[in-house]
Amino acid sequence: MKNIASKSIWIRSIVVIVGLSILIAIGWSLYHPVKSESLETQKRPTYRASYHFTVPDKWKNDPQRPIYFDGEYHYYYLYNRDYPQKNGTEWRHATSTDLVHWKDEGVAIPKYTNPNGDPWSGSVVIDDNNTAGFGKGALVAIVTQPSADGGKQEQFLWYSTDKGKTFTSYRDTPVMSNPGTKDFRDPKIIRDIQRNQWVMVMAEGTKIGLYESDNLKDWRYTSSFQTENIGLVECPDLYRMRADDGTYQWILGVSANSKSTGGPNTYAYWTGDFNGEAFLPDRSEPEWLDYGFDWYGAVTFEDGKDKDQYSHRYALAWMNNWDYANNTPTLKEGFNGMDSIVRQIRLKHTADVGYRLISQPVKTLERVQTSTESFGQIKVEGFHPLPVAGDAYQLEADVSWSTIKNTGLRLRESADGKRHVDVGVSVDGQYSYVNRANTGQPDQSGKYVESKAPFDANKKKVHLNILVDKTSIEVFVDGGEVAYSSLIFPRLEDQKITLFSDGGPAIFNNVVVKHFNR
């Protein structure tokens, strides 16, 4: 009996210990939930951007203009879930409250669900006055689809009554039939408040067509704007802004390619007037909102949180180039597609060109910066490495000189100094530049390694605002009068920063590095 009792006590003790262990484990899991990724996975090296929008998987290209409602920006973009095996895009949806953090909302307009094929670029508007008859506040999208009618590019209407989560095809026939041209796509719609009508701009080869409508279903041609020497135009844009001198101006923009004449392949724009039927430019030659190689399919959109809709607006673009769109190290991680940061744009009157758009990084980026390093005045003649490194940061600096040939910064530099991307000013050449020749980058032809824009070196000073991420660099010169956006593919370990000067000393003041951590 004694042995049996002792054994019973021993068994009960084991049960109590096991039970306590289970309770402790349950309590630990409640207060220390298991993360979706293992620690090893979290530390795995990645080319996915730290603070840029990237597609969750597969492929993205053209952004669609974001709209603001119910306290969020709603952003749609072209997505291909079958990449790289098959083509065909659909509209995928993301939302944000700060234009930095984005929540994936899935596909809103699927491909191949009607006879007209896959949805391409277009635009979505909020129909506050129920002009289209789908209900007050319905979302209406006009989208290019290569229709079943011989593959013509025609415009189809989709609408949403569930706050943009899903869209329904209005009908299988177009609301705008192809007028007999090969290129007839990318409709951009705005509400012309002055004239109480809908206005559309359309990419039609080398010209931009303008149309008007009362109900978003029936469209009337009003005029066209002919472009010159910038190739095929895509993704047109039309909006009104108030310049810093208090005047109101209209801006007509378009993604275009002027590489044949030595110009950019980004976003061209004209300032001028829109009289309700036609756009009347101030000058025939366009200005460019970006001088880099990878700022295409750009869209601009209103600040949804500011009642003043004319003093500024936002812009973003697809960071890629059709010349090398499938060349990226991120393919090994299962995705290909990134956007530029959202930038704020303003209209400034200048003595040399008249009205010009000025770009700056959106202020909300500052919320995700984790640490800051500042440096006093640094005199540089030759090379001066900074005691700081990184692969995702914002760097600002004021640079001045007296007599010099060239000055700037080497970024994402390797330990041996052989690999780097350079940002600076060629005083001899009278231009600012971004040069990616000495680092990994997508252009295997060697044609597109240095982007540059005219710079008045007689000022003997420059302010540089530079945003670096895993596979990108964006530069804003002198308050954003010139901007560059380009892909770079440095080795992940290349993280040095070096100041340089050639042909004389340069003074670097107010050097500040603000880091982003994923």
ROSE-306481 format. One line per field, with one value per residue (C-alpha): residue in three letters; chain; x, y, z. Coordinates in steps of 0.02 Angstrom, whole numbers. Layout:
ROSE-306481
r: (Ala,...)
c: (A,...)
east: (X,...)
north: (Y,...)
up: (Z,...)
***
This chain:
ROSE-306481
r: (Met,Lys,Asn,Ile,Ala,Ser,Lys,Ser,Ile,Trp,Ile,Arg,Ser,Ile,Val,Val,Ile,Val,Gly,Leu,Ser,Ile,Leu,Ile,Ala,Ile,Gly,Trp,Ser,Leu,Tyr,His,Pro,Val,Lys,Ser,Glu,Ser,Leu,Glu,Thr,Gln,Lys,Arg,Pro,Thr,Tyr,Arg,Ala,Ser,Tyr,His,Phe,Thr,Val,Pro,Asp,Lys,Trp,Lys,Asn,Asp,Pro,Gln,Arg,Pro,Ile,Tyr,Phe,Asp,Gly,Glu,Tyr,His,Tyr,Tyr,Tyr,Leu,Tyr,Asn,Arg,Asp,Tyr,Pro,Gln,Lys,Asn,Gly,Thr,Glu,Trp,Arg,His,Ala,Thr,Ser,Thr,Asp,Leu,Val,His,Trp,Lys,Asp,Glu,Gly,Val,Ala,Ile,Pro,Lys,Tyr,Thr,Asn,Pro,Asn,Gly,Asp,Pro,Trp,Ser,Gly,Ser,Val,Val,Ile,Asp,Asp,Asn,Asn,Thr,Ala,Gly,Phe,Gly,Lys,Gly,Ala,Leu,Val,Ala,Ile,Val,Thr,Gln,Pro,Ser,Ala,Asp,Gly,Gly,Lys,Gln,Glu,Gln,Phe,Leu,Trp,Tyr,Ser,Thr,Asp,Lys,Gly,Lys,Thr,Phe,Thr,Ser,Tyr,Arg,Asp,Thr,Pro,Val,Met,Ser,Asn,Pro,Gly,Thr,Lys,Asp,Phe,Arg,Asp,Pro,Lys,Ile,Ile,Arg,Asp,Ile,Gln,Arg,Asn,Gln,Trp,Val,Met,Val,Met,Ala,Glu,Gly,Thr,Lys,Ile,Gly,Leu,Tyr,Glu,Ser,Asp,Asn,Leu,Lys,Asp,Trp,Arg,Tyr,Thr,Ser,Ser,Phe,Gln,Thr,Glu,Asn,Ile,Gly,Leu,Val,Glu,Cys,Pro,Asp,Leu,Tyr,Arg,Met,Arg,Ala,Asp,Asp,Gly,Thr,Tyr,Gln,Trp,Ile,Leu,Gly,Val,Ser,Ala,Asn,Ser,Lys,Ser,Thr,Gly,Gly,Pro,Asn,Thr,Tyr,Ala,Tyr,Trp,Thr,Gly,Asp,Phe,Asn,Gly,Glu,Ala,Phe,Leu,Pro,Asp,Arg,Ser,Glu,Pro,Glu,Trp,Leu,Asp,Tyr,Gly,Phe,Asp,Trp,Tyr,Gly,Ala,Val,Thr,Phe,Glu,Asp,Gly,Lys,Asp,Lys,Asp,Gln,Tyr,Ser,His,Arg,Tyr,Ala,Leu,Ala,Trp,Met,Asn,Asn,Trp,Asp,Tyr,Ala,Asn,Asn,Thr,Pro,Thr,Leu,Lys,Glu,Gly,Phe,Asn,Gly,Met,Asp,Ser,Ile,Val,Arg,Gln,Ile,Arg,Leu,Lys,His,Thr,Ala,Asp,Val,Gly,Tyr,Arg,Leu,Ile,Ser,Gln,Pro,Val,Lys,Thr,Leu,Glu,Arg,Val,Gln,Thr,Ser,Thr,Glu,Ser,Phe,Gly,Gln,Ile,Lys,Val,Glu,Gly,Phe,His,Pro,Leu,Pro,Val,Ala,Gly,Asp,Ala,Tyr,Gln,Leu,Glu,Ala,Asp,Val,Ser,Trp,Ser,Thr,Ile,Lys,Asn,Thr,Gly,Leu,Arg,Leu,Arg,Glu,Ser,Ala,Asp,Gly,Lys,Arg,His,Val,Asp,Val,Gly,Val,Ser,Val,Asp,Gly,Gln,Tyr,Ser,Tyr,Val,Asn,Arg,Ala,Asn,Thr,Gly,Gln,Pro,Asp,Gln,Ser,Gly,Lys,Tyr,Val,Glu,Ser,Lys,Ala,Pro,Phe,Asp,Ala,Asn,Lys,Lys,Lys,Val,His,Leu,Asn,Ile,Leu,Val,Asp,Lys,Thr,Ser,Ile,Glu,Val,Phe,Val,Asp,Gly,Gly,Glu,Val,Ala,Tyr,Ser,Ser,Leu,Ile,Phe,Pro,Arg,Leu,Glu,Asp,Gln,Lys,Ile,Thr,Leu,Phe,Ser,Asp,Gly,Gly,Pro,Ala,Ile,Phe,Asn,Asn,Val,Val,Val,Lys,His,Phe,Asn,Arg)
c: (A,A,A,A,A,A,A,A,A,A,A,A,A,A,A,A,A,A,A,A,A,A,A,A,A,A,A,A,A,A,A,A,A,A,A,A,A,A,A,A,A,A,A,A,A,A,A,A,A,A,A,A,A,A,A,A,A,A,A,A,A,A,A,A,A,A,A,A,A,A,A,A,A,A,A,A,A,A,A,A,A,A,A,A,A,A,A,A,A,A,A,A,A,A,A,A,A,A,A,A,A,A,A,A,A,A,A,A,A,A,A,A,A,A,A,A,A,A,A,A,A,A,A,A,A,A,A,A,A,A,A,A,A,A,A,A,A,A,A,A,A,A,A,A,A,A,A,A,A,A,A,A,A,A,A,A,A,A,A,A,A,A,A,A,A,A,A,A,A,A,A,A,A,A,A,A,A,A,A,A,A,A,A,A,A,A,A,A,A,A,A,A,A,A,A,A,A,A,A,A,A,A,A,A,A,A,A,A,A,A,A,A,A,A,A,A,A,A,A,A,A,A,A,A,A,A,A,A,A,A,A,A,A,A,A,A,A,A,A,A,A,A,A,A,A,A,A,A,A,A,A,A,A,A,A,A,A,A,A,A,A,A,A,A,A,A,A,A,A,A,A,A,A,A,A,A,A,A,A,A,A,A,A,A,A,A,A,A,A,A,A,A,A,A,A,A,A,A,A,A,A,A,A,A,A,A,A,A,A,A,A,A,A,A,A,A,A,A,A,A,A,A,A,A,A,A,A,A,A,A,A,A,A,A,A,A,A,A,A,A,A,A,A,A,A,A,A,A,A,A,A,A,A,A,A,A,A,A,A,A,A,A,A,A,A,A,A,A,A,A,A,A,A,A,A,A,A,A,A,A,A,A,A,A,A,A,A,A,A,A,A,A,A,A,A,A,A,A,A,A,A,A,A,A,A,A,A,A,A,A,A,A,A,A,A,A,A,A,A,A,A,A,A,A,A,A,A,A,A,A,A,A,A,A,A,A,A,A,A,A,A,A,A,A,A,A,A,A,A,A,A,A,A,A,A,A,A,A,A,A,A,A,A,A,A,A,A,A,A,A,A,A,A,A,A,A,A,A,A,A,A,A,A,A,A,A,A,A,A,A,A,A,A,A,A,A,A,A,A,A,A,A,A,A,A,A,A,A,A,A,A,A,A,A,A,A,A,A)
east: (0,141,228,63,28,202,184,16,90,232,112,6,164,211,35,44,215,159,1,98,217,70,-7,160,180,4,35,199,114,-22,100,234,140,237,282,234,418,555,703,810,687,681,870,883,961,832,822,644,638,637,519,460,299,335,215,178,224,244,233,173,188,78,9,-170,-206,-246,-408,-450,-609,-661,-497,-384,-293,-351,-219,-242,-102,-76,-34,5,-18,43,211,331,242,93,44,-113,-140,-277,-308,-239,-288,-192,-239,-141,-168,7,67,211,131,17,-107,-139,-325,-314,-376,-519,-538,-491,-429,-517,-687,-774,-742,-634,-478,-371,-389,-247,-222,-362,-427,-557,-662,-789,-958,-1021,-1172,-1226,-1200,-1176,-1327,-1238,-1276,-1209,-1028,-1003,-829,-821,-669,-640,-514,-427,-456,-399,-574,-634,-659,-494,-389,-429,-388,-555,-623,-738,-829,-819,-905,-896,-1030,-930,-804,-682,-656,-731,-786,-923,-915,-1049,-1066,-966,-969,-856,-910,-778,-751,-585,-590,-473,-303,-179,-146,-300,-275,-243,-395,-372,-532,-551,-699,-694,-778,-777,-884,-974,-920,-809,-651,-543,-369,-320,-153,-169,1,98,-51,-165,-352,-471,-653,-800,-950,-1099,-1123,-958,-1044,-1063,-906,-883,-718,-667,-486,-313,-139,2,172,339,504,453,394,239,146,62,-30,-84,-124,-220,-242,-249,-128,-95,85,191,150,-36,-87,-183,-111,-162,-34,-41,74,118,242,354,520,641,795,819,854,954,811,728,608,496,358,347,232,173,98,-37,-226,-374,-531,-647,-612,-427,-262,-160,24,138,277,296,440,398,482,524,474,616,784,823,800,661,512,379,189,180,18,-20,-162,-242,-201,-356,-323,-301,-447,-330,-325,-219,-62,15,-22,65,151,219,283,332,518,567,600,531,707,755,594,631,809,806,881,712,652,745,630,473,428,465,389,421,358,451,419,269,329,244,244,219,215,350,375,556,646,718,575,421,318,403,350,458,472,506,492,327,345,270,430,505,392,483,660,740,904,999,1184,1244,1414,1490,1582,1693,1825,1854,1993,2000,1900,1828,1738,1601,1598,1423,1352,1183,1072,913,927,897,1051,1052,1202,1248,1401,1499,1660,1769,1871,1833,1797,1680,1608,1481,1455,1491,1345,1320,1508,1601,1734,1873,1799,1779,1589,1480,1343,1391,1285,1357,1390,1507,1564,1660,1510,1380,1266,1210,1208,1177,1300,1270,1407,1512,1378,1255,1112,982,1045,1159,1179,1284,1182,1089,1216,1229,1077,1105,1018,1082,1153,1214,1383,1415,1310,1457,1341,1209,1090,1069,928,958,850,936,851,897,878,846,912,810,893,816,930,912,744,679,701,779,743,820,748,845,861,1026,1074,1223,1282,1190,1353,1401,1351,1491,1467,1612,1620,1731,1801,1907,2010,2000,1921,1734,1650,1513,1397,1243,1273,1132,1098,928,911,761,749,634)
north: (0,120,90,111,275,340,297,386,541,536,523,667,773,738,787,950,992,956,1056,1204,1193,1198,1347,1440,1403,1465,1623,1655,1636,1758,1895,1849,1801,1707,1821,1776,1764,1673,1771,1692,1749,1926,1940,1868,1995,2072,2194,2242,2429,2494,2641,2637,2555,2384,2257,2114,1985,1959,2122,2303,2447,2601,2691,2752,2922,2900,2973,3021,2973,2907,2965,2865,2878,2740,2689,2571,2505,2384,2211,2046,1894,1778,1863,1812,1669,1766,1944,2038,2165,2203,2341,2302,2413,2484,2612,2734,2874,2949,2909,2806,2652,2556,2417,2291,2276,2146,2153,2275,2257,2080,2035,1932,1937,2009,1997,2154,2078,2148,2323,2443,2619,2743,2844,2837,2981,3003,3043,3153,3216,3049,3111,2933,2861,2731,2823,2976,2948,2798,2774,2776,2716,2740,2609,2563,2384,2305,2257,2100,2208,2165,2215,2400,2510,2574,2648,2552,2605,2513,2570,2531,2550,2468,2608,2549,2370,2293,2364,2306,2318,2437,2351,2251,2391,2545,2715,2782,2686,2689,2828,2734,2760,2631,2719,2773,2746,2803,2916,3041,3121,3279,3380,3554,3648,3814,3744,3604,3465,3312,3332,3193,3193,3043,2980,2966,2931,3095,3202,3223,3222,3324,3274,3329,3242,3275,3097,3001,2890,3003,3095,3235,3278,3460,3479,3402,3455,3403,3363,3367,3273,3175,3015,2917,2996,2900,2931,3113,3230,3395,3502,3679,3756,3922,3980,4066,4234,4207,4173,4018,3910,3751,3611,3478,3332,3170,3026,3040,2990,3121,3010,3029,3214,3190,3226,3128,2982,3036,3166,3313,3459,3626,3771,3878,3900,3785,3869,3722,3652,3672,3687,3842,3824,3966,3893,3751,3659,3560,3561,3398,3349,3222,3202,3025,2864,2785,2898,2844,2830,2970,3030,3186,3200,3316,3330,3252,3327,3509,3620,3719,3611,3729,3777,3604,3425,3256,3150,2975,2866,2689,2669,2572,2591,2487,2471,2353,2324,2140,2163,2170,2067,2068,1933,1807,1860,1838,2017,2156,2326,2482,2661,2820,2904,3018,3195,3360,3478,3666,3792,3926,4076,4091,4221,4098,3983,4062,3938,3780,3634,3611,3439,3391,3225,3209,3267,3110,3016,3096,2988,2830,2895,2808,2898,3054,3093,3272,3341,3513,3603,3487,3550,3422,3412,3240,3111,3118,2963,2997,2892,2833,2698,2635,2570,2668,2850,3033,3142,3331,3444,3621,3623,3780,3814,3948,3867,3686,3561,3436,3397,3284,3121,2938,2836,2649,2636,2471,2446,2455,2611,2530,2523,2678,2790,2974,3128,3300,3454,3468,3649,3634,3557,3671,3528,3426,3238,3063,2933,2747,2682,2612,2513,2377,2446,2384,2453,2326,2430,2560,2703,2759,2776,2964,3077,3264,3433,3610,3695,3875,3840,4027,4019,3924,3829,3692,3610,3422,3319,3134,2982,2813,2643,2463,2481,2666,2842,3003,3173,3346,3490,3666,3642,3527,3636,3481,3301,3134,2960,2806,2622,2559,2381,2395,2244,2240,2262,2421,2556,2684,2871,2978,3164,3215,3367,3380,3531,3627,3623,3613,3656,3539,3618,3554,3373,3271,3085,3019,2830,2722,2549,2418)
up: (0,42,-125,-216,-124,-160,-343,-347,-269,-397,-542,-476,-460,-641,-698,-599,-671,-850,-824,-757,-905,-1026,-936,-938,-1125,-1161,-1060,-1150,-1320,-1271,-1221,-1349,-1507,-1641,-1786,-1963,-2010,-1920,-1855,-1990,-2125,-2054,-2062,-2237,-2357,-2473,-2618,-2569,-2538,-2360,-2385,-2567,-2625,-2700,-2774,-2653,-2787,-2973,-3075,-3073,-3194,-3222,-3068,-3081,-3004,-2817,-2748,-2569,-2478,-2307,-2232,-2348,-2514,-2631,-2756,-2904,-3013,-3155,-3088,-3175,-3063,-3203,-3228,-3302,-3391,-3460,-3501,-3455,-3317,-3193,-3066,-2894,-2748,-2600,-2466,-2360,-2236,-2250,-2428,-2356,-2277,-2395,-2358,-2495,-2537,-2676,-2855,-2889,-3079,-3134,-3306,-3439,-3356,-3509,-3697,-3697,-3623,-3484,-3409,-3447,-3383,-3355,-3208,-3072,-3005,-2865,-2941,-2798,-2896,-2971,-3148,-3212,-3121,-3014,-2853,-2765,-2717,-2831,-2902,-3091,-3189,-3374,-3427,-3589,-3644,-3807,-3859,-3944,-4100,-4184,-4035,-4047,-3899,-3835,-3674,-3558,-3400,-3234,-3074,-2889,-2756,-2616,-2590,-2721,-2662,-2819,-2987,-3104,-3293,-3355,-3523,-3650,-3778,-3760,-3699,-3818,-3979,-4070,-4200,-4318,-4236,-4175,-4009,-3912,-3727,-3548,-3517,-3376,-3310,-3206,-3146,-3222,-3079,-3173,-3313,-3219,-3336,-3346,-3451,-3520,-3595,-3702,-3770,-3959,-4035,-4033,-3988,-3837,-3869,-3761,-3730,-3622,-3544,-3431,-3371,-3394,-3523,-3674,-3731,-3857,-3942,-3918,-3977,-3981,-3928,-4046,-3969,-4060,-4040,-3886,-3970,-3924,-3778,-3637,-3474,-3502,-3358,-3341,-3185,-3120,-2993,-2908,-2930,-2798,-2879,-2848,-3028,-3081,-3219,-3306,-3329,-3465,-3432,-3519,-3507,-3658,-3735,-3798,-3794,-3982,-3955,-3795,-3677,-3537,-3548,-3405,-3377,-3496,-3457,-3521,-3425,-3502,-3506,-3532,-3598,-3577,-3750,-3790,-3699,-3746,-3696,-3642,-3750,-3875,-3790,-3634,-3465,-3377,-3201,-3188,-3276,-3219,-3315,-3213,-3178,-3301,-3310,-3181,-3104,-3003,-2877,-2750,-2566,-2489,-2317,-2369,-2418,-2530,-2687,-2792,-2695,-2710,-2761,-2756,-2888,-2904,-3046,-3094,-3062,-3217,-3402,-3545,-3617,-3476,-3379,-3340,-3279,-3089,-2947,-2860,-2981,-2873,-2731,-2836,-2881,-3005,-2977,-2874,-2869,-2833,-2668,-2669,-2695,-2666,-2815,-2820,-2962,-2959,-3071,-3130,-3232,-3358,-3410,-3333,-3233,-3172,-3061,-2906,-2822,-2642,-2548,-2456,-2276,-2200,-2245,-2091,-1982,-2033,-2011,-1862,-1829,-1883,-1900,-1927,-1974,-1961,-2098,-2201,-2321,-2458,-2586,-2660,-2563,-2387,-2321,-2194,-2035,-2079,-2193,-2249,-2388,-2349,-2300,-2343,-2358,-2370,-2396,-2446,-2558,-2607,-2701,-2778,-2917,-2952,-3091,-3011,-2840,-2759,-2666,-2694,-2626,-2601,-2614,-2593,-2460,-2591,-2672,-2843,-2846,-2816,-2886,-2902,-2875,-2905,-3010,-3157,-3146,-3309,-3397,-3315,-3267,-3117,-3136,-3069,-3134,-3105,-3220,-3078,-2988,-3032,-3136,-3260,-3426,-3506,-3665,-3575,-3650,-3496,-3357,-3329,-3320,-3315,-3321,-3351,-3196,-3174,-3095,-3078,-2920,-2844,-2729,-2731,-2610,-2632,-2557,-2594,-2557,-2566,-2551,-2589,-2778,-2809,-2796,-2806,-2805,-2782,-2832,-2760,-2678,-2813,-2967,-3045,-2993,-3041,-3013,-3064,-3024,-2955,-2908,-2790,-2694,-2529,-2433,-2529,-2404,-2388,-2414,-2479,-2519,-2663,-2751,-2909,-2965,-2803,-2630,-2596,-2432,-2371,-2243,-2151,-2198,-2121,-2145,-2089,-2090,-2134,-2059,-2133)
***
